[in-house]
Amino acid sequence: MSLPAALKQRAHRAGLMVEWVDVNGAPQTVDAAVVSQVLSLLPEADTRSPPLLTGRVERPVHIAGSADGDAVWVDEQGIASVAVPQGPGSWRAPSVPGYWRWEQQGRQQQVAVAPLRAWYPAQSGPARDWGLAAQVYSLRSAGDGGIGDSAGGAAWVRRLAAQGGSALALSPIHAAMPIRAGYSPYSPSDRLALECLHAAPLQVLPEAAAAVRSADPALDEALAAHERALQIDWPAAAAAKRTWISRLPDWLQRHDPVRWRQIGADMAADDPLPGDSDAAFARWLARTGWQQVQQQARAAQLRIGLIADLAVGFDPHGAEARRNPAAVLQGLELGAPPDAFNPLGQSWGITSYAPHALVEQGYAPFIALLRAVMADRGGIRIDHILGLNRLWVVPQGAGAAHGAYLRYPFQDLINLLVLESWRHGCIVIGEDLGVVPPGIRDTLAERGILGIDVLAFSRDREGFWPPSRWRDSAVAMSSTHDLPPVAGWLAGRDLDWHVQLGWSDTTAAHALRGERARQVAELGMLARQHGIASDDPHSDALAVTALSAAPLALLPLEDALGLSEQPNLPGTVHEHPNWQQRLPDAEDPVLNSRLKRFSELRTQVPA
C-alpha cells in the first residue's frame, strides 16, 4: 500500500524510513497511521548549518557557503595552518586527527577530523589477540557482597596475564535504575556513570570496608549469605550492598579524615555529574576500583586490557534522559521489528537520542558518552552498532509491530567514534549480529571497527566455516550472553527451554535435536580436518573459535568454565533466571588447561 506523497515527504525530512526489507528479504511498507503517529513524536529538524561537521584526515570536507579565497585550520591549541581548497565549497581536512576550527574572513566552522581507522595496538604481522568475556555481576571475589565487582575482574586479569591473554571484555556496568526483579544491565539509568553495585569496597578501602561490616553483624551476615548464593536476588542483594557502601563515608570522616579529604578532592576533580555527595562517593568508589584493574592489566602487559560494553539506549525515566530532555526521543521506545524468532517484534522499554537533536547540539551528548565509557579502558563494544545507522522506534504502548526505522547520521557518528577511539587508545567492537543492511559491514571494516562472528552462526548449508573463512575484521566468539554456552548447545539446553516455555512442541524439539546432533558431528569433522580434534566436543568448539582468522578471539567465561545455562534468554523476563547466575569457583584444573590450549591455538595462523 503506497503512502500519500505529502506524508512520504515529511517522513523523508524526518529521516523516517517508510519502506524497509524484513528478515526474509521481503519489502515492507509502514502503515500510514504508524508513520503519522511516529512523526507526531519527532521534532521538526533545524535547517541551520550544523555546529559540528565531521570528516577524515586529508579528505575533502564540504563547508556550505564557504567562498574562494584564503582560509585556515586552527587546532585545539590555537595554532593555525593554511586550508587547501579542493573544489567549490570543499577543503582538504588536516592530516592530524582532532577537533579543528575552519576560519575564513570572520566565519568559523567546527570540524571533527577522524583518522581513517579506529585504534588497535601495533603488532608485527596479523593480530592474534585473545581474551575473556565476563558478565560482571557473575564474578566472584572475597567479600563482594553477592554482586560481582572490580575485584572479581582483577582476579581474571591476573589469570589472563599468566596465560598470555590480551583483554577482558565486560558486560555493561552503567548506573542502573532502582533495582527490582527483572533487572537488566542493558536498560540503564545513566550510561555516563558507573553502577556502584559493581564497586569493590574491600579492594579500594579495605580497612573502612571491613570495619563497617564487622560493626554490624546482621549486615555482615546478610552480605555473606548473598556471597554464598548461586543466583543473585537483585533487590535484596542490592539493598544490602548499598547499605554497606553508604556507611563508608561516615567511618572515613570519623576514623581517617585525611583519606576522606583526599577522596573529596578526587571527587571534585573527576566527577562532572550532578548529585549529592553520597552518590558522588559511590561513583568514585566504582570508578577507582575499575581504574585500578585497568592499570593492573597494562602493568601485566595485556595489550588491550578492559573492554567496556556500551548499551544501545537508556531508561526514559532515568538520569541520562533527565539531563538533556531536548535531545531525547520523547514518547518513543527502541525495539526490533517482527521476525522469525519474535513474530510480534520486540519493545525494549528504553529510548535514545533523537538524530536531529544530536546534529543540532553538535553531537555533544554522543561525544560525552564515548568519552565517559572509554575512560580507563582499552576497548569499547558498541551494542547493536546498527543503531548508528537506523533504529526501530515504536510509540510507547503501541506494540513493537507498530514502529518504523529512524535513520541516524551514520557517517558522522562513525567518524566521531573512530576519532575518540584514536584519542583514548581504545579498540572498537561493533555488535553486528542479525539482519545487517547492505554495505554496513564493509564500512565498519574499512574504518577498523571489528564486527562479531559467533560459532553457532559461522556456518552455511555446507557446514561450519573453516577457521580461515572467519572474518579478519571481526572478533571471534564461541557464544554470547543471548545464546547457550557451548556446553548448553551441545546438550540442547536451549531446546529444553523452548519446550518448557511452549515455544516448541516435543515433535519439533525432537527434529531440532536431530539437526543439532548433525551439527555437532560436522563440528567434530571440521576439527579433525584441521588437526585440532580431541575426544571432547566442547574442546573442539573452543579450538575452532581459537584458530579462526579473527584478530581477537573472546572466550565467554561460561564457556571457559563449561557451564550450560545462558546468561539471558531473549523473550523472557521472569521465566528464565536472566542476569542472575553467579560463576562457580574458578580454581579448576580443567579451566587452566582450556585457557592454555586456547592461548596456544591463537599463536597459530589458520590455513
C-alpha positions in Angstrom: 0.0 0.0 0.0 1.5 3.3 -1.1 1.5 6.3 1.2 0.4 9.9 0.4 3.1 11.9 -1.3 3.0 14.6 1.4 3.3 12.1 4.2 6.3 10.5 2.4 8.0 13.9 2.1 7.5 14.6 5.8 8.9 11.2 6.7 11.9 11.7 4.4 12.7 15.1 6.1 12.5 13.5 9.5 14.7 10.5 8.5 11.8 8.0 8.9 12.0 5.1 6.6 8.6 4.2 5.2 9.9 1.2 3.4 12.2 -1.5 4.6 13.2 -5.1 4.0 12.4 -7.7 6.6 14.5 -10.7 7.8 13.1 -12.8 5.0 14.1 -10.3 2.3 10.6 -9.2 1.7 9.9 -5.5 1.2 7.6 -3.9 3.7 5.8 -0.6 3.8 5.0 1.1 7.1 1.3 1.8 7.7 0.3 5.4 7.2 -1.2 5.7 10.7 2.0 4.5 12.2 4.1 6.9 10.1 1.8 9.8 11.2 2.0 8.8 14.9 5.8 8.5 14.9 6.1 11.8 13.0 4.0 13.5 15.6 6.5 12.5 18.3 9.6 13.7 16.3 10.5 17.4 16.5 11.0 19.4 13.3 14.5 19.4 12.0 16.5 22.6 12.4 17.6 23.8 8.9 20.5 26.0 10.1 24.1 25.0 9.5 25.2 22.2 11.9 27.6 23.5 14.6 29.9 20.5 14.1 30.9 18.8 10.8 32.9 15.6 10.6 35.5 14.4 8.1 38.5 12.2 7.7 42.2 13.2 7.6 43.2 14.7 4.2 39.8 14.0 2.7 37.6 16.8 1.3 35.2 18.4 3.8 32.3 20.4 2.3 31.6 23.6 4.2 28.4 25.1 2.9 28.6 28.8 1.9 32.4 28.9 2.0 33.9 31.2 -0.6 37.0 31.3 -2.7 40.0 32.9 -1.0 42.3 32.3 1.9 41.1 30.2 4.9 42.9 28.5 7.8 42.5 25.5 10.0 43.0 26.1 13.8 43.9 23.2 16.0 42.9 22.6 19.6 46.0 24.6 20.8 45.1 27.6 18.7 47.8 27.0 16.1 46.7 27.9 12.5 47.7 26.4 9.2 46.7 27.1 5.7 43.5 25.4 4.5 43.8 24.0 1.0 40.7 24.2 -1.3 39.5 21.0 -3.0 36.7 22.1 -5.3 33.8 24.5 -4.8 33.0 24.8 -1.1 35.3 21.9 -0.2 38.6 21.9 1.8 41.1 19.3 2.4 41.0 18.2 6.0 44.1 18.4 8.2 46.4 15.5 8.3 46.3 15.2 12.1 43.0 13.9 13.7 41.3 16.2 16.3 38.7 18.8 16.8 39.5 21.7 14.4 38.1 25.1 13.6 37.9 26.3 10.0 38.1 30.1 9.6 37.6 32.4 6.7 37.0 36.2 6.8 35.5 36.0 10.3 33.4 33.0 9.6 34.0 29.8 11.7 33.0 26.2 11.4 33.9 23.4 13.9 35.1 20.2 12.2 35.9 16.9 13.9 38.6 15.2 11.8 38.9 11.5 12.3 41.7 9.1 11.4 41.0 6.6 8.6 40.8 3.7 11.1 40.0 3.1 14.7 42.9 2.4 17.1 44.3 -1.1 17.5 47.6 -1.9 19.3 50.5 -2.2 16.9 51.8 -5.6 16.1 54.1 -7.3 13.6 52.1 -9.5 11.3 48.4 -10.4 11.7 46.9 -9.7 15.1 46.2 -12.9 17.1 45.0 -11.5 20.4 42.6 -13.3 22.7 40.8 -12.6 25.9 37.8 -13.5 28.1 34.3 -12.1 28.2 32.7 -11.6 31.6 29.2 -10.9 32.9 30.4 -8.6 35.6 27.6 -9.3 38.1 28.6 -13.1 37.9 32.2 -12.6 39.0 33.2 -13.8 42.4 35.7 -12.3 44.9 36.2 -12.4 48.6 33.7 -10.1 50.3 31.9 -8.8 47.1 28.5 -8.6 48.9 26.9 -11.1 46.4 27.3 -8.9 43.3 30.4 -9.1 41.0 32.8 -6.2 41.2 36.1 -4.8 40.1 38.0 -7.2 42.5 36.5 -10.1 40.6 37.6 -8.5 37.4 41.2 -8.1 38.8 41.3 -11.8 39.5 40.6 -12.7 35.9 43.1 -10.1 34.7 45.8 -11.9 36.7 44.7 -15.3 35.2 44.8 -13.8 31.7 48.3 -12.3 32.3 49.5 -15.8 33.3 48.2 -17.3 30.1 49.3 -14.6 27.7 45.9 -13.1 27.1 45.2 -9.5 25.9 41.7 -8.5 27.0 38.9 -8.8 29.5 35.5 -7.8 28.0 32.9 -6.6 30.5 29.2 -6.6 30.4 27.6 -3.1 30.8 28.3 -1.5 34.2 26.3 1.6 33.6 24.4 3.2 36.5 21.1 1.3 36.9 17.6 2.4 37.7 16.4 1.4 41.2 17.0 -2.3 41.3 14.0 -4.6 41.1 13.2 -8.1 39.9 13.8 -8.4 36.1 16.9 -6.3 36.2 18.9 -6.0 33.0 22.3 -4.3 32.5 21.1 -3.2 29.1 18.4 -1.0 30.5 20.5 1.6 32.4 19.6 4.9 34.0 22.8 6.6 33.0 25.5 5.4 30.7 27.9 8.2 31.7 28.1 6.9 35.3 29.3 3.5 36.7 27.0 1.4 38.8 28.2 1.4 42.4 27.0 -2.2 43.0 30.0 -3.2 40.9 32.3 -1.3 43.2 34.6 -3.3 45.4 34.8 -1.7 48.9 37.4 -4.2 50.2 39.6 -3.6 47.1 39.6 0.2 47.3 39.1 0.9 51.0 39.9 -2.4 52.8 40.2 -1.1 56.3 37.0 1.0 56.2 35.0 -1.7 54.4 36.0 -4.4 56.8 35.3 -2.2 59.8 31.8 -1.2 58.6 30.9 -4.9 58.1 32.3 -6.0 61.5 30.4 -3.2 63.3 27.1 -4.6 62.1 26.8 -8.4 62.4 23.4 -8.5 60.8 24.6 -6.6 57.8 27.7 -8.8 57.6 25.7 -12.0 57.6 23.3 -10.6 55.0 26.2 -9.8 52.7 27.8 -13.2 53.4 24.6 -15.0 52.6 24.4 -13.2 49.2 28.0 -14.1 48.6 27.2 -17.8 49.0 24.2 -17.8 46.7 24.3 -19.4 43.2 21.9 -16.8 41.8 21.5 -13.1 42.6 18.4 -11.9 44.4 18.8 -8.5 42.9 16.5 -6.3 45.2 17.8 -7.9 48.4 21.5 -8.1 47.4 21.5 -4.5 46.0 19.9 -3.2 49.2 22.5 -4.8 51.4 25.5 -3.7 49.3 24.2 -0.2 49.0 23.8 0.0 52.8 27.4 -1.2 53.2 28.7 1.4 50.7 26.6 4.2 52.2 28.2 3.8 55.6 31.8 4.1 54.4 31.9 8.0 54.3 30.9 8.3 57.9 33.5 5.8 59.0 36.2 7.7 57.0 35.2 11.1 58.3 35.5 9.8 61.9 38.5 7.4 61.7 40.5 8.6 58.6 39.8 12.3 57.9 43.0 12.7 55.8 41.9 10.0 53.4 38.4 11.4 53.4 39.7 14.8 52.3 41.8 13.2 49.5 38.7 11.4 48.3 36.7 14.6 48.4 39.4 16.3 46.2 39.3 13.4 43.8 35.5 13.6 43.5 35.5 17.3 42.9 38.2 17.0 40.2 36.9 13.9 38.3 33.1 13.8 38.7 31.2 16.2 36.5 27.8 14.6 37.1 25.2 16.3 39.3 24.0 14.6 42.6 24.6 14.6 46.3 27.8 13.7 48.0 26.7 10.1 48.7 26.1 9.5 45.0 29.4 11.1 44.1 31.2 8.9 46.6 29.6 5.8 45.3 30.7 6.7 41.7 34.2 7.5 42.9 34.4 4.0 44.6 33.3 2.3 41.4 35.5 4.4 39.1 38.6 4.0 41.3 38.2 0.2 41.5 38.0 -0.3 37.8 40.8 2.2 37.1 43.0 0.0 39.3 42.0 -3.0 37.3 42.9 -1.4 34.0 46.2 -0.2 35.5 46.9 -3.8 36.6 46.1 -5.0 33.2 48.5 -2.6 31.5 51.2 -3.3 34.1 50.8 -7.1 33.4 51.4 -6.4 29.6 47.8 -7.1 28.4 47.8 -5.4 25.0 44.2 -4.2 25.4 43.0 -4.6 28.9 39.4 -3.9 29.8 36.8 -3.7 27.1 33.7 -1.7 28.1 30.2 -2.5 26.8 28.0 0.4 25.7 24.3 -0.3 25.9 22.2 0.9 22.9 19.9 3.1 25.0 18.7 4.2 28.4 15.6 4.2 30.6 13.3 7.1 29.5 12.8 8.0 33.2 16.5 7.7 34.2 19.2 10.3 34.9 20.5 10.3 31.3 17.1 11.2 29.9 16.6 13.9 32.6 20.0 15.5 32.0 19.2 16.6 28.4 15.5 16.1 27.7 15.6 18.2 24.5 18.0 15.6 22.9 16.0 12.5 23.8 13.3 10.8 21.8 10.1 11.6 23.7 7.2 9.1 23.6 9.2 6.6 21.6 11.0 3.4 22.7 13.5 1.3 20.9 12.9 -2.3 19.7 13.0 -4.6 16.8 10.5 -5.4 14.0 8.8 -8.8 13.8 11.0 -11.7 12.6 11.1 -15.5 12.6 12.2 -15.6 16.3 9.9 -12.8 17.6 6.7 -12.7 15.4 5.3 -9.8 17.4 8.6 -7.9 17.4 10.4 -6.5 20.4 9.9 -3.4 22.6 12.9 -2.9 24.8 11.5 -0.2 27.1 14.5 2.1 26.5 15.0 5.2 24.5 17.9 7.1 22.9 18.9 10.4 21.4 16.9 12.0 18.5 19.1 12.2 15.4 18.2 15.8 14.6 18.9 16.8 18.2 22.3 15.2 18.0 23.1 17.3 14.9 21.7 20.5 16.4 23.7 20.0 19.6 27.0 19.4 17.7 26.8 15.7 18.8 27.7 16.8 22.3 25.7 14.0 24.0 27.3 11.3 21.9 30.8 12.7 22.3 30.4 12.9 26.1 29.1 9.4 26.2 32.0 8.0 24.3 34.5 9.8 26.5 32.8 8.5 29.7 32.7 4.9 28.5 36.2 4.9 27.0 37.8 6.4 30.1 40.3 4.0 31.7 39.5 1.3 29.2 41.4 -0.4 26.3 38.4 -1.1 24.2 34.7 -0.5 23.7 31.9 -2.8 22.5 29.0 -1.0 20.9 25.9 -3.0 21.5 23.7 -3.0 18.3 26.1 -0.8 16.3 23.5 -0.9 13.5 21.7 1.7 15.7 24.3 4.2 14.5 22.6 3.8 11.1 19.0 3.2 12.0 16.9 2.3 15.0 13.4 0.7 15.1 11.3 3.2 17.1 7.8 2.5 18.5 5.3 4.8 20.1 5.2 3.9 23.8 2.4 1.3 24.4 1.8 0.7 20.7 3.4 -2.7 20.3 6.6 -3.4 18.5 4.9 -4.2 15.2 3.6 -0.6 15.0 7.0 1.0 14.5 9.4 2.2 11.9 13.1 2.6 11.2 14.6 6.1 12.1 17.8 7.0 10.2 20.8 8.4 12.1 23.8 10.4 10.7 25.8 7.2 10.3 29.0 8.6 8.7 29.2 11.5 11.3 28.7 9.1 14.2 31.3 6.6 12.8 33.8 9.5 12.4 33.3 10.6 16.0 33.6 7.0 17.2 36.9 6.5 15.3 38.3 9.8 16.5 37.6 9.1 20.1 39.0 5.6 19.7 42.2 7.1 18.5 42.3 9.7 21.3 41.7 7.2 24.0 43.7 4.3 22.7 40.6 2.1 22.6 39.8 -0.7 20.1 36.2 -0.6 18.8 33.9 -3.7 18.5 30.5 -3.3 16.9 27.9 -5.9 17.7 26.7 -6.5 14.1 24.6 -9.7 14.5 21.2 -10.1 12.9 19.9 -8.5 9.7 22.5 -6.1 8.5 21.7 -3.5 5.8 23.9 -3.9 2.7 27.3 -2.1 2.9 27.3 -1.6 6.6 29.9 -4.3 7.4 32.1 -3.1 4.6 32.1 0.4 6.0 32.8 -0.8 9.6 35.7 -3.0 8.3 37.1 -0.1 6.3 37.2 2.1 9.4 38.8 -0.5 11.6 35.7 -1.3 13.7 35.6 -5.0 14.4 32.3 -6.9 13.9 31.4 -10.1 15.8 31.4 -13.7 14.5 29.8 -16.3 16.7 30.5 -20.0 16.3 26.8 -21.0 16.1 26.2 -18.6 13.2 29.5 -19.2 11.4 28.2 -21.9 9.1 26.2 -22.3 5.9 24.4 -25.2 4.1 27.7 -26.9 3.7 28.5 -26.9 7.4 30.7 -24.9 9.8 33.1 -22.5 8.2 36.8 -23.5 8.3 38.8 -21.2 10.6 40.4 -19.3 7.7 36.9 -18.2 6.5 36.0 -16.3 9.7 36.3 -12.6 9.1 39.7 -11.0 9.8 37.7 -7.8 10.5 35.6 -9.3 13.4 36.0 -10.7 16.9 35.5 -14.4 17.2 33.3 -15.7 20.0 32.2 -19.2 20.9 28.9 -17.9 22.3 27.3 -14.7 23.6 25.1 -13.7 26.5 22.0 -14.3 24.5 22.9 -17.8 23.3 23.5 -21.0 25.1 27.1 -21.6 26.1 28.9 -24.3 24.2 28.1 -27.0 26.8 24.4 -26.0 26.8 24.4 -26.0 23.0 25.9 -29.5 22.9 23.4 -30.8 25.4 20.4 -29.0 23.7 19.7 -27.0 26.9 18.2 -24.2 24.8 15.9 -26.7 23.1 14.8 -27.8 26.6 13.9 -24.2 27.4 11.9 -23.8 24.2 9.7 -26.8 25.1 9.4 -25.7 28.7 8.2 -22.2 27.6 5.8 -23.6 25.0 7.8 -22.1 22.1 8.3 -25.6 20.6 6.3 -28.8 20.9 8.0 -32.1 21.6 7.8 -33.2 17.9 9.6 -30.0 16.7 12.1 -30.3 19.5 12.9 -33.9 18.5 13.6 -32.8 15.0 15.7 -29.9 16.2 17.7 -32.3 18.4 18.4 -34.4 15.4 19.7 -31.4 13.5 21.8 -30.4 16.5 23.4 -33.8 16.6 24.3 -33.4 12.9 25.8 -30.0 13.6 27.9 -31.4 16.5 29.2 -34.2 14.2 30.0 -31.5 11.5 32.0 -29.5 14.0 34.0 -32.6 15.1 34.8 -33.4 11.5 36.0 -29.8 10.9 38.3 -30.1 14.0 39.7 -33.3 12.7 40.4 -31.8 9.2 42.4 -29.1 10.8 44.3 -31.3 13.3 42.8 -29.8 16.4 40.3 -32.5 17.3 40.1 -34.1 20.7 37.8 -36.6 22.3 35.7 -33.8 23.7 33.2 -31.9 21.5 33.4 -28.9 23.9 37.1 -28.7 23.4 36.7 -28.9 19.6 34.2 -26.0 19.6 36.6 -23.8 21.5 39.5 -24.9 19.3 37.7 -23.9 16.1 36.9 -20.5 17.6 40.5 -20.0 18.8 42.0 -21.0 15.4 39.8 -18.6 13.5 41.3 -15.8 11.4 39.9 -13.1 13.7 42.4 -10.6 15.1 40.8 -11.0 18.5 39.0 -14.1 20.0 36.9 -13.7 23.1 36.1 -16.7 25.2 33.0 -16.2 27.4 33.6 -17.3 31.0 30.6 -19.6 30.8 32.5 -21.5 28.0 35.8 -21.4 29.8 34.1 -23.0 32.8 32.0 -25.4 30.9 28.6 -24.0 32.1 25.3 -24.9 30.4 22.9 -22.1 31.2 22.9 -18.9 29.2 23.1 -15.6 31.0 20.0 -14.2 29.2 17.2 -15.9 27.3 15.7 -13.2 24.9 11.9 -13.1 25.0 11.7 -13.8 28.8 11.8 -11.6 31.9 10.8 -13.8 34.9 10.5 -17.2 33.2 14.3 -17.7 33.0 16.9 -16.6 35.5 18.2 -13.8 33.3 21.3 -11.8 34.6 21.3 -13.7 37.9 23.7 -16.6 37.6 27.0 -16.4 39.5 30.1 -18.2 38.4 31.3 -21.2 40.4 34.8 -21.4 42.0 37.3 -20.7 39.3 40.1 -22.8 40.9 39.6 -25.6 38.4 42.5 -27.5 36.7 40.2 -28.1 33.6 39.8 -24.3 33.3 43.5 -23.8 33.3 44.0 -26.4 30.6 41.2 -24.9 28.5 42.8 -21.4 28.7 46.3 -22.8 27.9 45.0 -24.6 24.8 43.0 -21.6 23.6 46.2 -19.4 24.1 48.4 -21.9 22.2 46.0 -22.1 19.3 45.9 -18.3 19.0 49.6 -18.4 18.1 48.8 -20.5 15.0 47.6 -19.0 11.7 44.7 -20.8 10.1 45.5 -22.5 6.8 
